[in-house]
């Protein structure tokens, strides 16, 4: 890198001569781009599916597309016949869908699961899609087990094990001062089964203080830690398996979407698993042995690959998961990946304890429009996309704030249009920073058509990169601000030559190497469509596109040595004066920015 740069500096004289005599490298104008789309199902197809199942009632499943099937009792059909066909969930044991690259064969089933919500509600909206299977784990006859309150006998916590033996591993702990419920025992009452905080396990009776007669509890199998009996409604407890997670737009996605919307119920009933206050409604499902609580409004995406991971993603609202005595709250854009295994490949092998930001590629192509309520607009990149620039205004003429990477999901706060009428998304930023991205450079998910337009009349195009300088340098906005405010165009109408003097390199960020400084040079500025071609000491020229502010032009993309990225903002500050600020980042050190400001004077 340093050798390349040194060689370029030695070529300053050559560039001066070459520029003067008119050596040129033509650059083709960018062709108009179109919005990115990543869905096997078109918007019209999704709308037709939603319409076909619009009458889907509580505790029912609706055939949304081909290759969806059910396993049910003898009094119910075993397959769906046509889109819109419905079946009573009380008669269903298994729902299966199969992915396909042909939209007409892509398996989708839409459901309304009552869970522990009132019968007059729409329940939980659910969409099973791709290669996926739901198998009911609802049990009857065990929900009325008698219970007794229990506590520890001293200050030491009591281990709750996966079976009534000291050889079994611990599933949870009962801490001193905590009251739990005992709901079963061995024949000799030497071991007691205990429920606490979404977990269930066995404890030695000698370690517990039982409020009542332990012999009044039901005798259970020594290895019984199944909690599904607490979930009584149809499909309130089920196992879930899905296909291999999609890693690109060419791979069919699979999963289960869940949503509890506002107004889906007027009040929650007082059951063993539902909670309600005057302002919140929470309902519970048991999926692969994990309690999943949705607090309205909330939406989640679930995926489970046997003997690998059970992935739970919060798309909107708060999603709380609990298992093996531990719980975890997921906020929008967060996910957790739980290890699963065992004989069925779906048994949790460790309690939930970690969460992170979900990559947008994980939710890309998910048919969220089939949910009852629209999701907030979010955008991002696929796993195979390169990073793109986030600017501090709705055009390439604005400064670089940071770079959008495929490993994150971004929510949208509004939109505005650039000088060519193109749409730019304004991203939500925690610190109030203006953050904008070209809508045609990213994928979107949710109700992006409903995003409100943002007033950007007070915005000013920056002439420097954001961020502080490690050597104490400061930046100035007087050049572009003054020229733009005046409303006078100083842009030349023919090819011109300028004498440019660059400042010393201002290092911004974490930089391990030294500064890279340029020599004085001549610049060729050539009209090119609505913009210009900039030719300096680099061995290639750069297309500069117009920004919303008069006299301002910019470029953002690959740098002159093809080993990094550069953003350039050129401002004509007068008939014979021009300022260009260059911010360059190299692939070898992406956390370091090299900032140069060129002050140029017109020659001819």
Buried (B, 14 or more C-beta within 10 A) or exposed (E): BEEEBEEBEEBBEEBBEBBEEEEEEEBEEEEEEEEBEBBBBEEEBBEBBBEBBEEBEBBBBBBBBBBBBBBBEEEBEEBBEEBBBBBBBBBBBBBBBBBBEEBEEBBBBBBBBBBBBBEEBBBBBBBBBBBBBBBBBBBEEBBEBEBBEBBBEEEEBBBBBBBBEEEBEBBBBBBEEBEBBBBBBBEEBEBBBBBBBBBBBBBBBEBBEBEEEBEEBEEBEBEBBBBBBBBBBBBBBBBBBBBBBBEEBEBBBBBBBBBBBEEBBEEBEEBEBBBBEEEEBBBBBBBBBBBBBBBBBBBBBBBBBBEBBBBBBBBBBBBBBBBBBBBBEBEBBBBBBBEBBEEEBBBBEEBBEEBEEBBBBBBBBBBBBBBBBBBBBBBBBBBEBEBBBBBBBBBBBBBBBBEBBBBEBBBBBBBBBBBEEBBBBBBEBEEEEBBBBBBEBBBBBBBBEEBEEBEBEEBBBBBBBBBEBBEEBEBEEEBBBEBBEEEEEBBBEEBBBBBBEBBBBBBBBEBEEEBBEBBEBBBBBBBBEEBBBBBBBBBEBBBBBBBBBBBBBBBBBEBBBEEBBBBBBBBBBBEEBBBBBBBBBBEEBBEBBBBBBBBBEBEE
